[in-house]
Amino acid sequence: MRTIEDLKINETAKVKKLHGDTAVKKHIMDMGITKGADVTLVKVAPLGDPMELRVRGYELSIRAAEAKKIEIE
């Protein structure tokens, strides 16, 4: 299973599936990361957490633990 955590800087992928309990999935979906959305990794903090993503025309930061729950194609 490939996740957002596996992306390289400026690489884009399509969200395939969200994993985790209902509250975690809802939180991720509320940020605009839904099945079929294109996600680009913009940059990663020096210690690997958080990660900045571009989704639906805006940038947002997520923790590595959340990135592990987002499966990509």
C-alpha positions as a printed Julia matrix, in Angstrom:
73×3 Matrix{Float64}:
   0.0    0.0    0.0
   1.43   3.36  -1.07
   0.57   6.39   1.08
   1.16  10.15   0.94
   4.18   9.58   3.14
   5.83   7.81   0.15
   5.57  10.83  -2.19
   8.62  12.85  -3.23
   8.64  16.66  -3.25
   6.49  18.03  -6.13
   5.08  14.56  -6.89
   1.32  14.34  -7.43
  -0.92  11.36  -6.8
  -4.62  10.57  -6.68
  -6.23   9.6   -3.37
  -7.42   6.0   -3.55
  -8.74   5.31  -0.04
  -8.76   6.68   3.51
  -7.95   4.37   6.42
  -8.56   4.72  10.15
 -11.55   5.16  12.4
 -14.53   7.32  11.5
 -13.32  10.43  13.36
  -9.93  10.38  11.62
 -11.48   9.87   8.19
 -13.93  12.72   8.78
 -11.1   15.03   9.87
  -9.11  14.23   6.72
 -12.16  14.65   4.49
 -13.0   17.99   6.13
  -9.6   19.23   4.94
 -10.59  18.42   1.33
  -8.66  15.17   0.99
 -11.27  12.84  -0.47
 -11.22   9.81  -2.77
 -10.22  10.89  -6.27
  -8.6   14.18  -5.21
  -5.15  15.02  -6.61
  -2.59  15.67  -3.87
   0.88  17.18  -4.37
   3.61  17.05  -1.74
   4.98  20.61  -1.52
   7.5   20.27   1.3
   8.36  18.33   4.44
   9.63  19.7    7.75
  13.27  18.83   8.58
  12.28  16.03  10.95
   9.6   14.71   8.58
   6.58  16.06  10.44
   4.42  17.94   9.37
   4.08  17.71   5.6
   2.71  20.48   3.4
   0.3   19.35   0.68
  -1.44  21.11  -2.19
  -5.01  19.92  -2.56
  -7.83  21.55  -4.54
  -5.78  24.71  -5.13
  -4.68  25.42  -1.56
  -1.89  24.31   0.76
  -2.42  22.53   4.05
  -0.2   20.8    6.58
  -0.83  17.33   7.96
   1.01  15.17  10.44
   2.92  12.09   9.27
   0.49   9.91  11.26
  -2.4   11.27   9.16
  -0.4   10.86   5.92
   0.01   7.15   6.68
  -3.78   6.76   6.61
  -4.19   8.21   3.09
  -3.69   5.56   0.4
  -2.74   6.82  -3.06
  -2.59   5.4   -6.6
